[in-house]
Amino acid sequence: MRQKPALTNSDAHKMMAACIAEAQKNKWNVAIAIVDDGGAVLLLERLDGCGAISADVAVKKAQTSALTKRPSKFFEDRVKERPGFVTFPTPGVMFQGGLPLVHQGECVGAIGVSGVQSHEDEQIAQAGVTALG
């Protein structure tokens, strides 16, 4: 049986701290979700002033990235190229702001962010990806 790396609680908290720092540095009120490789929520933070729906969107962006092993922007771009792709059964949403977490060639989870412009959401998620190393 093969062995696969997995996120630890410590990993999730380290990434969340980096995401929160990036959001606060830019004064962005967002929701940040970190999920495991199966899309189960490990951590969810909704910063003060962030709209309630953003928490749900952040989770779905993260789930989309974890389960497809692709940035959620991939699906946003795909729909622009081929509008019929919108019927593709993704597990979440097709908006930029979700990034997969890859360690030793394996997808171990994802980070999803929602609350500001999509490219800014992804900037925050990238801070968490970078913190994982």
SERO-4910 file (N, C-alpha, C, O; in steps of 0.05 Angstrom, whole numbers):
BEGIN
 pado doro    nc1    nc2    nc3   cac1   cac2   cac3    cc1    cc2    cc3    oc1    oc2    oc3
  Met    A     17    -23      0      0      0      0     18     25      0     38     26     14
  Arg    A     11     44    -16     27     69    -17     20     87      6     -2     86     17
  Gln    A     39    104     12     35    124     33     32    151     20     45    157      0
  Lys    A     15    168     31      9    194     19     12    215     41      3    211     64
  Pro    A     25    238     35     26    259     55     -2    270     60    -20    269     44
  Ala    A     -5    281     84    -31    293     92    -25    318    108     -5    321    122
  Leu    A    -44    337    107    -41    362    123    -45    355    152    -61    338    160
  Thr    A    -30    369    169    -34    368    197    -48    392    207    -51    412    192
  Asn    A    -58    391    231    -71    414    243    -51    438    245    -59    461    240
  Ser    A    -26    432    250     -6    453    251     -2    466    224      1    490    222
  Asp    A     -2    449    203      1    460    175    -22    479    169    -18    501    159
  Ala    A    -46    471    176    -70    487    170    -69    514    185    -75    535    173
  His    A    -61    513    210    -59    538    226    -37    556    215    -40    581    215
  Lys    A    -15    545    206      7    561    195     -2    574    169      3    598    165
  Met    A    -16    560    152    -26    572    127    -48    593    133    -48    614    120
  Met    A    -65    587    152    -86    606    158    -74    632    169    -83    654    161
  Ala    A    -54    630    185    -41    654    196    -29    671    173    -31    696    173
  Ala    A    -17    658    153     -5    672    131    -27    686    114    -24    708    105
  Cys    A    -49    672    110    -71    683     95    -83    707    109    -88    728     97
  Ile    A    -87    705    135    -99    727    151    -80    751    150    -89    773    147
  Ala    A    -54    746    153    -34    768    152    -36    783    125    -35    807    124
  Glu    A    -38    768    103    -39    780     77    -65    796     74    -65    819     63
  Ala    A    -87    786     84   -113    800     82   -112    825     99   -120    846     90
  Gln    A   -102    823    123   -101    846    141    -81    868    131    -87    892    134
  Lys    A    -59    859    119    -40    878    108    -53    896     87    -47    919     84
  Asn    A    -72    884     72    -85    899     50   -113    910     58   -127    921     42
  Lys    A   -120    906     84   -146    914     94   -169    902     79   -189    915     72
  Trp    A   -167    876     73   -187    861     59   -202    844     79   -191    827     93
  Asn    A   -229    847     80   -246    831     97   -256    807     81   -273    810     64
  Val    A   -245    784     87   -250    760     71   -257    736     89   -253    737    113
  Ala    A   -266    715     76   -269    689     88   -247    671     76   -242    672     52
  Ile    A   -235    655     93   -213    637     84   -220    609     93   -226    604    117
  Ala    A   -219    590     74   -225    562     81   -201    545     73   -189    548     52
  Ile    A   -194    526     90   -174    506     84   -187    479     87   -199    472    107
  Val    A   -184    463     65   -197    437     65   -176    415     60   -154    421     51
  Asp    A   -183    391     67   -165    368     61   -169    359     32   -184    371     17
  Asp    A   -155    338     25   -156    328     -3   -184    318    -11   -189    315    -35
  Gly    A   -201    312      8   -228    303      2   -248    326      3   -272    321     -1
  Gly    A   -239    350      9   -256    373     10   -269    379     37   -285    397     40
  Ala    A   -261    363     58   -272    368     85   -258    392     97   -234    396     95
  Val    A   -274    409    109   -263    434    121   -246    428    145   -255    415    164
  Leu    A   -221    438    144   -203    436    167   -204    462    183   -204    461    208
  Leu    A   -204    485    170   -206    511    183   -222    530    166   -221    529    141
  Leu    A   -237    547    179   -252    568    166   -252    593    183   -259    592    207
  Glu    A   -243    615    171   -243    641    185   -258    661    169   -254    663    144
  Arg    A   -276    676    181   -290    698    168   -282    723    183   -290    727    206
  Leu    A   -266    740    170   -256    764    183   -278    784    187   -298    784    173
  Asp    A   -275    800    208   -295    821    214   -301    838    189   -283    846    175
  Gly    A   -327    842    184   -335    859    162   -339    844    136   -348    855    116
  Cys    A   -334    818    136   -338    801    112   -367    792    111   -378    784    131
  Gly    A   -378    793     87   -405    783     83   -409    754     89   -390    738     84
  Ala    A   -432    746     98   -437    719    107   -434    699     84   -423    677     88
  Ile    A   -443    706     60   -441    687     37   -413    681     29   -407    659     18
  Ser    A   -394    698     36   -366    694     29   -355    668     42   -337    655     30
  Ala    A   -364    662     66   -355    637     79   -362    613     62   -345    595     59
  Asp    A   -386    612     52   -395    589     36   -379    588     10   -371    567      1
  Val    A   -376    611     -3   -361    612    -28   -332    604    -24   -321    589    -41
  Ala    A   -319    613     -3   -292    605      3   -289    575      5   -270    563     -6
  Val    A   -307    562     20   -307    533     23   -310    520     -4   -295    501    -11
  Lys    A   -328    529    -21   -333    517    -47   -309    521    -66   -303    503    -82
  Lys    A   -296    544    -64   -272    548    -81   -251    528    -72   -238    516    -89
  Ala    A   -247    525    -46   -227    506    -36   -234    477    -44   -216    462    -53
  Gln    A   -259    470    -42   -267    443    -49   -263    438    -79   -254    416    -87
  Thr    A   -270    457    -95   -265    455   -124   -236    449   -130   -229    431   -146
  Ser    A   -218    464   -117   -189    460   -122   -179    434   -111   -163    421   -124
  Ala    A   -188    426    -88   -179    401    -76   -187    377    -92   -172    359    -97
  Leu    A   -213    377   -100   -223    353   -113   -215    351   -142   -215    329   -154
  Thr    A   -208    374   -155   -200    373   -183   -169    376   -186   -158    372   -207
  Lys    A   -156    383   -163   -127    387   -163   -119    410   -182    -97    409   -193
  Arg    A   -136    429   -185   -131    452   -203   -140    478   -188   -157    477   -171
  Pro    A   -127    500   -196   -138    526   -186   -166    530   -196   -173    522   -218
  Ser    A   -183    542   -179   -211    546   -188   -212    565   -212   -232    564   -227
  Lys    A   -192    581   -216   -191    598   -240   -191    582   -266   -200    592   -286
  Phe    A   -180    558   -265   -181    541   -289   -209    539   -300   -213    540   -324
  Phe    A   -228    535   -282   -256    531   -290   -268    557   -299   -284    558   -318
  Glu    A   -261    579   -286   -270    606   -295   -261    611   -323   -277    620   -340
  Asp    A   -236    606   -329   -225    610   -355   -238    591   -376   -243    599   -398
  Arg    A   -242    566   -368   -254    547   -386   -282    555   -395   -289    552   -418
  Val    A   -298    566   -376   -325    575   -383   -324    598   -403   -341    601   -420
  Lys    A   -304    616   -400   -301    638   -418   -295    628   -446   -306    639   -466
  Glu    A   -278    608   -448   -271    596   -474   -294    580   -486   -299    581   -510
  Arg    A   -307    565   -469   -328    547   -478   -352    549   -459   -353    534   -439
  Pro    A   -371    567   -464   -393    571   -446   -409    546   -438   -420    544   -417
  Gly    A   -409    527   -456   -423    502   -450   -410    487   -426   -423    470   -414
  Phe    A   -386    494   -420   -371    481   -398   -384    487   -371   -379    473   -351
  Val    A   -401    508   -370   -414    515   -345   -431    492   -334   -437    492   -310
  Thr    A   -439    473   -351   -454    450   -341   -437    428   -330   -447    408   -320
  Phe    A   -410    432   -332   -392    412   -321   -397    409   -291   -399    429   -277
  Pro    A   -399    384   -281   -406    380   -253   -382    385   -234   -372    365   -223
  Thr    A   -374    410   -230   -353    415   -210   -364    412   -182   -389    415   -178
  Pro    A   -348    406   -163   -357    403   -136   -363    429   -121   -374    429    -99
  Gly    A   -356    452   -133   -360    477   -119   -368    499   -138   -390    500   -149
  Val    A   -350    518   -141   -355    542   -158   -333    546   -178   -311    535   -175
  Met    A   -339    562   -198   -320    566   -220   -310    595   -219   -311    609   -239
  Phe    A   -300    604   -196   -289    631   -193   -261    629   -183   -254    612   -167
  Gln    A   -244    647   -192   -216    649   -182   -216    653   -152   -233    668   -141
  Gly    A   -197    641   -139   -193    645   -110   -189    620    -95   -186    620    -70
  Gly    A   -188    597   -109   -182    571    -96   -157    560   -108   -153    560   -132
  Leu    A   -139    551    -90   -113    539   -100   -109    512    -86   -113    509    -62
  Pro    A   -100    492   -102    -94    466    -90    -68    468    -75    -51    484    -80
  Leu    A    -66    450    -55    -41    448    -39    -28    422    -48    -38    400    -43
  Val    A     -4    424    -60     10    401    -70     36    397    -55     52    416    -52
  His    A     39    373    -44     64    367    -29     74    340    -39     59    321    -39
  Gln    A     99    339    -46    112    315    -56     96    303    -79     93    279    -81
  Gly    A     85    320    -96     70    312   -120     42    303   -115     28    294   -133
  Glu    A     33    305    -90      6    297    -83    -11    321    -74     -1    338    -60
  Cys    A    -36    322    -83    -54    342    -73    -63    334    -45    -76    313    -41
  Val    A    -57    351    -26    -64    345      2    -87    362     13    -95    360     36
  Gly    A    -97    380     -5   -119    398      4   -120    423    -13   -109    423    -35
  Ala    A   -132    443     -3   -134    468    -18   -142    491      1   -152    487     23
  Ile    A   -137    515    -10   -145    540      4   -164    555    -14   -159    558    -38
  Gly    A   -186    564     -3   -205    581    -18   -210    607     -3   -212    607     22
  Val    A   -211    629    -17   -215    655     -5   -237    669    -21   -239    667    -45
  Ser    A   -254    684     -6   -275    700    -19   -280    725     -3   -279    725     22
  Gly    A   -286    747    -17   -294    771     -4   -284    797    -18   -296    818    -13
  Val    A   -264    794    -34   -254    817    -49   -253    809    -79   -266    789    -86
  Gln    A   -239    824    -95   -237    817   -123   -223    789   -126   -207    782   -109
  Ser    A   -231    774   -146   -222    746   -148   -191    744   -148   -180    726   -136
  His    A   -178    762   -162   -148    760   -163   -137    767   -136   -115    757   -129
  Glu    A   -150    783   -120   -141    789    -93   -147    765    -74   -130    759    -57
  Asp    A   -169    752    -78   -175    727    -64   -152    707    -68   -142    695    -49
  Glu    A   -144    704    -94   -123    685   -100    -96    694    -88    -80    677    -80
  Gln    A    -91    720    -87    -67    730    -74    -65    722    -45    -44    714    -35
  Ile    A    -87    723    -31    -88    714     -3    -84    684     -1    -68    675     16
  Ala    A    -97    669    -18    -94    640    -18    -64    633    -24    -54    614    -11
  Gln    A    -52    647    -42    -24    642    -49     -6    646    -25     14    632    -22
  Ala    A    -12    665     -7      4    669     17      4    644     34     24    636     46
  Gly    A    -19    631     36    -21    606     51     -6    583     37      7    567     51
  Val    A     -8    581     11      6    560     -4     36    564      1     51    544      6
  Thr    A     46    589     -1     74    595      3     83    587     31    105    577     35
  Ala    A     66    592     51     73    586     79     76    556     83     92    547    100
  Leu    A     62    539     68     64    511     70     92    502     61    103    483     71
  Gly    A    102    516     41    129    511     31    131    489     12    153    483      3
***
